[in-house]
Amino acid sequence: MQRQGASKRQKERARQEKQREKDAARNERRKDKTLKSVPGEPGEDPDIAGIVPGPQPPAVE
């Protein structure tokens, strides 16, 4: 019976460690995401920044 409690504690520690690793990875992704999103000019939509209106070049050259 005592062995069962020890394995349960070990399993719980492994679960907590895995959760800590996932949290660290999640925080790292959030930090990278905020660093990559460089703000452009105020009021400029980043999705259409740099697009030139007018005729487009032919798709097949």
N, CA, C, O and CB atoms as a CASP TS submission, in Angstrom:
PFRMAT TS
TARGET T0000
AUTHOR 0000-0000-0000
METHOD Language model
MODEL 1
PARENT N/A
ATOM      1  N   MET     1       0.806  -1.197   0.000  1.00  0.00           N
ATOM      2  CA  MET     1       0.000   0.000   0.000  1.00  0.00           C
ATOM      3  C   MET     1       0.851   1.264   0.000  1.00  0.00           C
ATOM      4  O   MET     1       0.504   2.251  -0.648  1.00  0.00           O
ATOM      5  CB  MET     1      -0.918  -0.003   1.188  1.00  0.00           C
ATOM      6  N   GLN     2       1.924   1.233   0.701  1.00  0.00           N
ATOM      7  CA  GLN     2       2.749   2.420   0.789  1.00  0.00           C
ATOM      8  C   GLN     2       3.351   2.792  -0.561  1.00  0.00           C
ATOM      9  O   GLN     2       3.522   3.976  -0.852  1.00  0.00           O
ATOM     10  CB  GLN     2       3.846   2.214   1.808  1.00  0.00           C
ATOM     11  N   ARG     3       3.667   1.829  -1.368  1.00  0.00           N
ATOM     12  CA  ARG     3       4.253   2.069  -2.689  1.00  0.00           C
ATOM     13  C   ARG     3       3.310   2.893  -3.571  1.00  0.00           C
ATOM     14  O   ARG     3       3.751   3.728  -4.361  1.00  0.00           O
ATOM     15  CB  ARG     3       4.584   0.732  -3.376  1.00  0.00           C
ATOM     16  N   GLN     4       2.041   2.651  -3.425  1.00  0.00           N
ATOM     17  CA  GLN     4       1.052   3.358  -4.232  1.00  0.00           C
ATOM     18  C   GLN     4       1.101   4.861  -3.958  1.00  0.00           C
ATOM     19  O   GLN     4       1.012   5.657  -4.893  1.00  0.00           O
ATOM     20  CB  GLN     4      -0.357   2.812  -3.952  1.00  0.00           C
ATOM     21  N   GLY     5       1.239   5.257  -2.706  1.00  0.00           N
ATOM     22  CA  GLY     5       1.309   6.676  -2.363  1.00  0.00           C
ATOM     23  C   GLY     5       2.552   7.329  -2.922  1.00  0.00           C
ATOM     24  O   GLY     5       2.500   8.474  -3.371  1.00  0.00           O
ATOM     25  N   ALA     6       3.684   6.613  -2.903  1.00  0.00           N
ATOM     26  CA  ALA     6       4.935   7.166  -3.426  1.00  0.00           C
ATOM     27  C   ALA     6       4.835   7.384  -4.933  1.00  0.00           C
ATOM     28  O   ALA     6       5.294   8.402  -5.451  1.00  0.00           O
ATOM     29  CB  ALA     6       6.119   6.234  -3.100  1.00  0.00           C
ATOM     30  N   SER     7       4.240   6.435  -5.623  1.00  0.00           N
ATOM     31  CA  SER     7       4.123   6.590  -7.077  1.00  0.00           C
ATOM     32  C   SER     7       3.145   7.717  -7.417  1.00  0.00           C
ATOM     33  O   SER     7       3.305   8.402  -8.427  1.00  0.00           O
ATOM     34  CB  SER     7       3.661   5.263  -7.731  1.00  0.00           C
ATOM     35  N   LYS     8       2.144   7.901  -6.577  1.00  0.00           N
ATOM     36  CA  LYS     8       1.187   8.975  -6.807  1.00  0.00           C
ATOM     37  C   LYS     8       1.869  10.336  -6.639  1.00  0.00           C
ATOM     38  O   LYS     8       1.636  11.250  -7.429  1.00  0.00           O
ATOM     39  CB  LYS     8      -0.013   8.848  -5.842  1.00  0.00           C
ATOM     40  N   ARG     9       2.705  10.467  -5.617  1.00  0.00           N
ATOM     41  CA  ARG     9       3.444  11.716  -5.414  1.00  0.00           C
ATOM     42  C   ARG     9       4.398  11.976  -6.575  1.00  0.00           C
ATOM     43  O   ARG     9       4.526  13.108  -7.043  1.00  0.00           O
ATOM     44  CB  ARG     9       4.224  11.673  -4.089  1.00  0.00           C
ATOM     45  N   GLN    10       5.064  10.922  -7.036  1.00  0.00           N
ATOM     46  CA  GLN    10       5.994  11.068  -8.165  1.00  0.00           C
ATOM     47  C   GLN    10       5.235  11.498  -9.426  1.00  0.00           C
ATOM     48  O   GLN    10       5.705  12.357 -10.172  1.00  0.00           O
ATOM     49  CB  GLN    10       6.757   9.736  -8.423  1.00  0.00           C
ATOM     50  N   LYS    11       4.096  10.917  -9.653  1.00  0.00           N
ATOM     51  CA  LYS    11       3.275  11.256 -10.810  1.00  0.00           C
ATOM     52  C   LYS    11       2.814  12.713 -10.721  1.00  0.00           C
ATOM     53  O   LYS    11       2.820  13.430 -11.722  1.00  0.00           O
ATOM     54  CB  LYS    11       2.059  10.308 -10.910  1.00  0.00           C
ATOM     55  N   GLU    12       2.417  13.146  -9.526  1.00  0.00           N
ATOM     56  CA  GLU    12       1.966  14.520  -9.332  1.00  0.00           C
ATOM     57  C   GLU    12       3.110  15.506  -9.557  1.00  0.00           C
ATOM     58  O   GLU    12       2.908  16.559 -10.160  1.00  0.00           O
ATOM     59  CB  GLU    12       1.383  14.698  -7.926  1.00  0.00           C
ATOM     60  N   ARG    13       4.310  15.173  -9.077  1.00  0.00           N
ATOM     61  CA  ARG    13       5.476  16.038  -9.315  1.00  0.00           C
ATOM     62  C   ARG    13       5.774  16.150 -10.803  1.00  0.00           C
ATOM     63  O   ARG    13       6.082  17.238 -11.290  1.00  0.00           O
ATOM     64  CB  ARG    13       6.712  15.500  -8.571  1.00  0.00           C
ATOM     65  N   ALA    14       5.688  15.047 -11.528  1.00  0.00           N
ATOM     66  CA  ALA    14       5.931  15.058 -12.972  1.00  0.00           C
ATOM     67  C   ALA    14       4.886  15.923 -13.673  1.00  0.00           C
ATOM     68  O   ALA    14       5.209  16.662 -14.603  1.00  0.00           O
ATOM     69  CB  ALA    14       5.911  13.619 -13.542  1.00  0.00           C
ATOM     70  N   ARG    15       3.635  15.831 -13.225  1.00  0.00           N
ATOM     71  CA  ARG    15       2.574  16.632 -13.821  1.00  0.00           C
ATOM     72  C   ARG    15       2.815  18.124 -13.574  1.00  0.00           C
ATOM     73  O   ARG    15       2.634  18.943 -14.475  1.00  0.00           O
ATOM     74  CB  ARG    15       1.207  16.211 -13.257  1.00  0.00           C
ATOM     75  N   GLN    16       3.218  18.467 -12.366  1.00  0.00           N
ATOM     76  CA  GLN    16       3.492  19.864 -12.043  1.00  0.00           C
ATOM     77  C   GLN    16       4.684  20.391 -12.849  1.00  0.00           C
ATOM     78  O   GLN    16       4.652  21.524 -13.328  1.00  0.00           O
ATOM     79  CB  GLN    16       3.758  20.020 -10.538  1.00  0.00           C
ATOM     80  N   GLU    17       5.725  19.586 -12.999  1.00  0.00           N
ATOM     81  CA  GLU    17       6.900  20.002 -13.772  1.00  0.00           C
ATOM     82  C   GLU    17       6.524  20.228 -15.230  1.00  0.00           C
ATOM     83  O   GLU    17       6.954  21.206 -15.842  1.00  0.00           O
ATOM     84  CB  GLU    17       8.024  18.948 -13.668  1.00  0.00           C
ATOM     85  N   LYS    18       5.730  19.333 -15.781  1.00  0.00           N
ATOM     86  CA  LYS    18       5.292  19.492 -17.168  1.00  0.00           C
ATOM     87  C   LYS    18       4.477  20.770 -17.326  1.00  0.00           C
ATOM     88  O   LYS    18       4.624  21.478 -18.321  1.00  0.00           O
ATOM     89  CB  LYS    18       4.467  18.273 -17.621  1.00  0.00           C
ATOM     90  N   GLN    19       3.615  21.071 -16.349  1.00  0.00           N
ATOM     91  CA  GLN    19       2.808  22.286 -16.405  1.00  0.00           C
ATOM     92  C   GLN    19       3.703  23.520 -16.333  1.00  0.00           C
ATOM     93  O   GLN    19       3.448  24.502 -17.030  1.00  0.00           O
ATOM     94  CB  GLN    19       1.774  22.305 -15.262  1.00  0.00           C
ATOM     95  N   ARG    20       4.753  23.490 -15.497  1.00  0.00           N
ATOM     96  CA  ARG    20       5.688  24.614 -15.411  1.00  0.00           C
ATOM     97  C   ARG    20       6.391  24.829 -16.751  1.00  0.00           C
ATOM     98  O   ARG    20       6.568  25.967 -17.188  1.00  0.00           O
ATOM     99  CB  ARG    20       6.726  24.372 -14.295  1.00  0.00           C
ATOM    100  N   GLU    21       6.788  23.742 -17.395  1.00  0.00           N
ATOM    101  CA  GLU    21       7.451  23.845 -18.701  1.00  0.00           C
ATOM    102  C   GLU    21       6.499  24.437 -19.746  1.00  0.00           C
ATOM    103  O   GLU    21       6.898  25.270 -20.560  1.00  0.00           O
ATOM    104  CB  GLU    21       7.954  22.455 -19.164  1.00  0.00           C
ATOM    105  N   LYS    22       5.252  24.001 -19.715  1.00  0.00           N
ATOM    106  CA  LYS    22       4.266  24.531 -20.663  1.00  0.00           C
ATOM    107  C   LYS    22       4.029  26.019 -20.419  1.00  0.00           C
ATOM    108  O   LYS    22       3.922  26.793 -21.371  1.00  0.00           O
ATOM    109  CB  LYS    22       2.938  23.757 -20.551  1.00  0.00           C
ATOM    110  N   ASP    23       3.947  26.422 -19.157  1.00  0.00           N
ATOM    111  CA  ASP    23       3.751  27.833 -18.836  1.00  0.00           C
ATOM    112  C   ASP    23       4.935  28.666 -19.311  1.00  0.00           C
ATOM    113  O   ASP    23       4.759  29.758 -19.852  1.00  0.00           O
ATOM    114  CB  ASP    23       3.545  28.018 -17.328  1.00  0.00           C
ATOM    115  N   ALA    24       6.148  28.141 -19.104  1.00  0.00           N
ATOM    116  CA  ALA    24       7.344  28.870 -19.544  1.00  0.00           C
ATOM    117  C   ALA    24       7.348  29.010 -21.065  1.00  0.00           C
ATOM    118  O   ALA    24       7.660  30.081 -21.585  1.00  0.00           O
ATOM    119  CB  ALA    24       8.631  28.150 -19.067  1.00  0.00           C
ATOM    120  N   ALA    25       7.009  27.954 -21.775  1.00  0.00           N
ATOM    121  CA  ALA    25       6.965  28.005 -23.237  1.00  0.00           C
ATOM    122  C   ALA    25       5.889  28.982 -23.705  1.00  0.00           C
ATOM    123  O   ALA    25       6.099  29.727 -24.662  1.00  0.00           O
ATOM    124  CB  ALA    25       6.704  26.601 -23.823  1.00  0.00           C
ATOM    125  N   ARG    26       4.738  28.981 -23.032  1.00  0.00           N
ATOM    126  CA  ARG    26       3.655  29.892 -23.393  1.00  0.00           C
ATOM    127  C   ARG    26       4.090  31.344 -23.188  1.00  0.00           C
ATOM    128  O   ARG    26       3.833  32.198 -24.037  1.00  0.00           O
ATOM    129  CB  ARG    26       2.391  29.586 -22.562  1.00  0.00           C
ATOM    130  N   ASN    27       4.747  31.620 -22.065  1.00  0.00           N
ATOM    131  CA  ASN    27       5.225  32.974 -21.802  1.00  0.00           C
ATOM    132  C   ASN    27       6.282  33.392 -22.819  1.00  0.00           C
ATOM    133  O   ASN    27       6.322  34.553 -23.227  1.00  0.00           O
ATOM    134  CB  ASN    27       5.792  33.071 -20.385  1.00  0.00           C
ATOM    135  N   GLU    28       7.132  32.463 -23.229  1.00  0.00           N
ATOM    136  CA  GLU    28       8.161  32.757 -24.232  1.00  0.00           C
ATOM    137  C   GLU    28       7.509  33.112 -25.569  1.00  0.00           C
ATOM    138  O   GLU    28       7.933  34.055 -26.238  1.00  0.00           O
ATOM    139  CB  GLU    28       9.119  31.549 -24.405  1.00  0.00           C
ATOM    140  N   ARG    29       6.480  32.357 -25.957  1.00  0.00           N
ATOM    141  CA  ARG    29       5.775  32.655 -27.210  1.00  0.00           C
ATOM    142  C   ARG    29       5.114  34.022 -27.144  1.00  0.00           C
ATOM    143  O   ARG    29       5.148  34.777 -28.116  1.00  0.00           O
ATOM    144  CB  ARG    29       4.722  31.575 -27.511  1.00  0.00           C
ATOM    145  N   ARG    30       4.513  34.345 -26.004  1.00  0.00           N
ATOM    146  CA  ARG    30       3.888  35.662 -25.860  1.00  0.00           C
ATOM    147  C   ARG    30       4.924  36.769 -25.985  1.00  0.00           C
ATOM    148  O   ARG    30       4.679  37.786 -26.633  1.00  0.00           O
ATOM    149  CB  ARG    30       3.161  35.771 -24.514  1.00  0.00           C
ATOM    150  N   LYS    31       6.084  36.570 -25.362  1.00  0.00           N
ATOM    151  CA  LYS    31       7.135  37.578 -25.416  1.00  0.00           C
ATOM    152  C   LYS    31       7.638  37.747 -26.846  1.00  0.00           C
ATOM    153  O   LYS    31       7.840  38.873 -27.302  1.00  0.00           O
ATOM    154  CB  LYS    31       8.295  37.199 -24.482  1.00  0.00           C
ATOM    155  N   ASP    32       7.842  36.632 -27.559  1.00  0.00           N
ATOM    156  CA  ASP    32       8.287  36.706 -28.950  1.00  0.00           C
ATOM    157  C   ASP    32       7.249  37.389 -29.826  1.00  0.00           C
ATOM    158  O   ASP    32       7.590  38.154 -30.728  1.00  0.00           O
ATOM    159  CB  ASP    32       8.587  35.311 -29.488  1.00  0.00           C
ATOM    160  N   LYS    33       5.986  37.107 -29.557  1.00  0.00           N
ATOM    161  CA  LYS    33       4.912  37.680 -30.360  1.00  0.00           C
ATOM    162  C   LYS    33       4.873  39.201 -30.200  1.00  0.00           C
ATOM    163  O   LYS    33       4.673  39.923 -31.177  1.00  0.00           O
ATOM    164  CB  LYS    33       3.557  37.066 -29.964  1.00  0.00           C
ATOM    165  N   THR    34       5.063  39.684 -28.978  1.00  0.00           N
ATOM    166  CA  THR    34       5.035  41.134 -28.765  1.00  0.00           C
ATOM    167  C   THR    34       6.270  41.793 -29.363  1.00  0.00           C
ATOM    168  O   THR    34       6.198  42.939 -29.805  1.00  0.00           O
ATOM    169  CB  THR    34       4.937  41.459 -27.267  1.00  0.00           C
ATOM    170  N   LEU    35       7.401  41.093 -29.386  1.00  0.00           N
ATOM    171  CA  LEU    35       8.604  41.659 -29.982  1.00  0.00           C
ATOM    172  C   LEU    35       8.497  41.726 -31.502  1.00  0.00           C
ATOM    173  O   LEU    35       9.020  42.653 -32.121  1.00  0.00           O
ATOM    174  CB  LEU    35       9.823  40.841 -29.580  1.00  0.00           C
ATOM    175  N   LYS    36       7.822  40.749 -32.104  1.00  0.00           N
ATOM    176  CA  LYS    36       7.703  40.717 -33.561  1.00  0.00           C
ATOM    177  C   LYS    36       6.734  41.760 -34.082  1.00  0.00           C
ATOM    178  O   LYS    36       6.894  42.254 -35.198  1.00  0.00           O
ATOM    179  CB  LYS    36       7.262  39.348 -34.016  1.00  0.00           C
ATOM    180  N   SER    37       5.739  42.099 -33.293  1.00  0.00           N
ATOM    181  CA  SER    37       4.744  43.066 -33.759  1.00  0.00           C
ATOM    182  C   SER    37       5.291  44.478 -33.541  1.00  0.00           C
ATOM    183  O   SER    37       5.027  45.119 -32.524  1.00  0.00           O
ATOM    184  CB  SER    37       3.378  42.875 -33.016  1.00  0.00           C
ATOM    185  N   VAL    38       6.048  44.933 -34.514  1.00  0.00           N
ATOM    186  CA  VAL    38       6.631  46.268 -34.459  1.00  0.00           C
ATOM    187  C   VAL    38       5.584  47.258 -34.932  1.00  0.00           C
ATOM    188  O   VAL    38       5.090  47.144 -36.054  1.00  0.00           O
ATOM    189  CB  VAL    38       7.928  46.362 -35.322  1.00  0.00           C
ATOM    190  N   PRO    39       5.244  48.207 -34.118  1.00  0.00           N
ATOM    191  CA  PRO    39       4.209  49.157 -34.542  1.00  0.00           C
ATOM    192  C   PRO    39       4.706  50.047 -35.675  1.00  0.00           C
ATOM    193  O   PRO    39       5.839  50.526 -35.654  1.00  0.00           O
ATOM    194  CB  PRO    39       3.761  50.021 -33.359  1.00  0.00           C
ATOM    195  N   GLY    40       3.856  50.256 -36.646  1.00  0.00           N
ATOM    196  CA  GLY    40       4.186  51.135 -37.771  1.00  0.00           C
ATOM    197  C   GLY    40       3.775  52.544 -37.424  1.00  0.00           C
ATOM    198  O   GLY    40       3.798  52.948 -36.261  1.00  0.00           O
ATOM    199  N   GLU    41       3.404  53.281 -38.435  1.00  0.00           N
ATOM    200  CA  GLU    41       2.934  54.638 -38.202  1.00  0.00           C
ATOM    201  C   GLU    41       1.589  54.583 -37.490  1.00  0.00           C
ATOM    202  O   GLU    41       0.803  53.664 -37.719  1.00  0.00           O
ATOM    203  CB  GLU    41       2.823  55.426 -39.534  1.00  0.00           C
ATOM    204  N   PRO    42       1.320  55.552 -36.634  1.00  0.00           N
ATOM    205  CA  PRO    42       0.018  55.554 -35.948  1.00  0.00           C
ATOM    206  C   PRO    42      -1.115  55.674 -36.962  1.00  0.00           C
ATOM    207  O   PRO    42      -1.051  56.487 -37.885  1.00  0.00           O
ATOM    208  CB  PRO    42      -0.060  56.712 -34.920  1.00  0.00           C
ATOM    209  N   GLY    43      -2.142  54.867 -36.784  1.00  0.00           N
ATOM    210  CA  GLY    43      -3.285  54.919 -37.686  1.00  0.00           C
ATOM    211  C   GLY    43      -3.110  54.088 -38.940  1.00  0.00           C
ATOM    212  O   GLY    43      -4.023  54.033 -39.764  1.00  0.00           O
ATOM    213  N   GLU    44      -1.970  53.437 -39.114  1.00  0.00           N
ATOM    214  CA  GLU    44      -1.735  52.615 -40.300  1.00  0.00           C
ATOM    215  C   GLU    44      -2.091  51.169 -39.987  1.00  0.00           C
ATOM    216  O   GLU    44      -1.681  50.627 -38.961  1.00  0.00           O
ATOM    217  CB  GLU    44      -0.261  52.726 -40.775  1.00  0.00           C
ATOM    218  N   ASP    45      -2.849  50.553 -40.871  1.00  0.00           N
ATOM    219  CA  ASP    45      -3.240  49.161 -40.694  1.00  0.00           C
ATOM    220  C   ASP    45      -2.058  48.265 -41.076  1.00  0.00           C
ATOM    221  O   ASP    45      -1.603  48.321 -42.218  1.00  0.00           O
ATOM    222  CB  ASP    45      -4.503  48.819 -41.551  1.00  0.00           C
ATOM    223  N   PRO    46      -1.549  47.442 -40.153  1.00  0.00           N
ATOM    224  CA  PRO    46      -0.384  46.609 -40.464  1.00  0.00           C
ATOM    225  C   PRO    46      -0.645  45.549 -41.532  1.00  0.00           C
ATOM    226  O   PRO    46       0.288  45.065 -42.174  1.00  0.00           O
ATOM    227  CB  PRO    46       0.092  45.938 -39.216  1.00  0.00           C
ATOM    228  N   ASP    47      -1.932  45.184 -41.723  1.00  0.00           N
ATOM    229  CA  ASP    47      -2.265  44.191 -42.742  1.00  0.00           C
ATOM    230  C   ASP    47      -2.080  44.717 -44.155  1.00  0.00           C
ATOM    231  O   ASP    47      -1.788  43.948 -45.071  1.00  0.00           O
ATOM    232  CB  ASP    47      -3.685  43.725 -42.561  1.00  0.00           C
ATOM    233  N   ILE    48      -2.247  46.017 -44.340  1.00  0.00           N
ATOM    234  CA  ILE    48      -2.144  46.570 -45.690  1.00  0.00           C
ATOM    235  C   ILE    48      -0.960  47.522 -45.836  1.00  0.00           C
ATOM    236  O   ILE    48      -0.856  48.236 -46.833  1.00  0.00           O
ATOM    237  CB  ILE    48      -3.427  47.291 -46.053  1.00  0.00           C
ATOM    238  N   ALA    49      -0.082  47.534 -44.861  1.00  0.00           N
ATOM    239  CA  ALA    49       1.086  48.414 -44.923  1.00  0.00           C
ATOM    240  C   ALA    49       1.978  47.993 -46.088  1.00  0.00           C
ATOM    241  O   ALA    49       2.267  46.808 -46.252  1.00  0.00           O
ATOM    242  CB  ALA    49       1.880  48.381 -43.585  1.00  0.00           C
ATOM    243  N   GLY    50       2.404  48.931 -46.875  1.00  0.00           N
ATOM    244  CA  GLY    50       3.317  48.656 -47.977  1.00  0.00           C
ATOM    245  C   GLY    50       2.642  48.243 -49.265  1.00  0.00           C
ATOM    246  O   GLY    50       3.331  48.021 -50.261  1.00  0.00           O
ATOM    247  N   ILE    51       1.333  48.132 -49.291  1.00  0.00           N
ATOM    248  CA  ILE    51       0.620  47.760 -50.516  1.00  0.00           C
ATOM    249  C   ILE    51       0.447  49.007 -51.367  1.00  0.00           C
ATOM    250  O   ILE    51       0.024  50.056 -50.879  1.00  0.00           O
ATOM    251  CB  ILE    51      -0.767  47.104 -50.195  1.00  0.00           C
ATOM    252  N   VAL    52       0.777  48.881 -52.635  1.00  0.00           N
ATOM    253  CA  VAL    52       0.680  50.002 -53.561  1.00  0.00           C
ATOM    254  C   VAL    52      -0.584  49.826 -54.394  1.00  0.00           C
ATOM    255  O   VAL    52      -0.751  48.792 -55.041  1.00  0.00           O
ATOM    256  CB  VAL    52       1.947  50.099 -54.473  1.00  0.00           C
ATOM    257  N   PRO    53      -1.478  50.814 -54.392  1.00  0.00           N
ATOM    258  CA  PRO    53      -2.685  50.687 -55.200  1.00  0.00           C
ATOM    259  C   PRO    53      -2.371  50.866 -56.680  1.00  0.00           C
ATOM    260  O   PRO    53      -1.375  51.490 -57.044  1.00  0.00           O
ATOM    261  CB  PRO    53      -3.734  51.706 -54.756  1.00  0.00           C
ATOM    262  N   GLY    54      -3.214  50.325 -57.509  1.00  0.00           N
ATOM    263  CA  GLY    54      -3.046  50.470 -58.952  1.00  0.00           C
ATOM    264  C   GLY    54      -2.895  49.131 -59.619  1.00  0.00           C
ATOM    265  O   GLY    54      -3.072  48.086 -58.992  1.00  0.00           O
ATOM    266  N   PRO    55      -2.563  49.164 -60.903  1.00  0.00           N
ATOM    267  CA  PRO    55      -2.419  47.917 -61.659  1.00  0.00           C
ATOM    268  C   PRO    55      -1.319  47.031 -61.061  1.00  0.00           C
ATOM    269  O   PRO    55      -0.272  47.507 -60.622  1.00  0.00           O
ATOM    270  CB  PRO    55      -2.108  48.223 -63.137  1.00  0.00           C
ATOM    271  N   GLN    56      -1.598  45.748 -61.064  1.00  0.00           N
ATOM    272  CA  GLN    56      -0.653  44.786 -60.522  1.00  0.00           C
ATOM    273  C   GLN    56       0.110  44.129 -61.672  1.00  0.00           C
ATOM    274  O   GLN    56      -0.421  44.037 -62.780  1.00  0.00           O
ATOM    275  CB  GLN    56      -1.381  43.721 -59.658  1.00  0.00           C
ATOM    276  N   PRO    57       1.327  43.676 -61.439  1.00  0.00           N
ATOM    277  CA  PRO    57       2.076  42.987 -62.488  1.00  0.00           C
ATOM    278  C   PRO    57       1.402  41.660 -62.852  1.00  0.00           C
ATOM    279  O   PRO    57       0.691  41.088 -62.026  1.00  0.00           O
ATOM    280  CB  PRO    57       3.531  42.742 -62.038  1.00  0.00           C
ATOM    281  N   PRO    58       1.613  41.169 -64.060  1.00  0.00           N
ATOM    282  CA  PRO    58       1.007  39.897 -64.462  1.00  0.00           C
ATOM    283  C   PRO    58       1.471  38.761 -63.541  1.00  0.00           C
ATOM    284  O   PRO    58       2.616  38.744 -63.089  1.00  0.00           O
ATOM    285  CB  PRO    58       1.361  39.573 -65.934  1.00  0.00           C
ATOM    286  N   ALA    59       0.566  37.817 -63.272  1.00  0.00           N
ATOM    287  CA  ALA    59       0.890  36.705 -62.388  1.00  0.00           C
ATOM    288  C   ALA    59       1.888  35.741 -63.030  1.00  0.00           C
ATOM    289  O   ALA    59       2.735  35.179 -62.338  1.00  0.00           O
ATOM    290  CB  ALA    59      -0.378  35.959 -62.003  1.00  0.00           C
ATOM    291  N   VAL    60       1.793  35.543 -64.374  1.00  0.00           N
ATOM    292  CA  VAL    60       2.689  34.619 -65.073  1.00  0.00           C
ATOM    293  C   VAL    60       3.651  35.444 -65.924  1.00  0.00           C
ATOM    294  O   VAL    60       3.239  36.282 -66.726  1.00  0.00           O
ATOM    295  CB  VAL    60       1.883  33.595 -65.959  1.00  0.00           C
ATOM    296  N   GLU    61       4.900  35.191 -65.735  1.00  0.00           N
ATOM    297  CA  GLU    61       5.892  35.933 -66.540  1.00  0.00           C
ATOM    298  C   GLU    61       6.652  34.988 -67.421  1.00  0.00           C
ATOM    299  O   GLU    61       7.529  35.415 -68.172  1.00  0.00           O
ATOM    300  CB  GLU    61       6.869  36.712 -65.647  1.00  0.00           C
TER
END
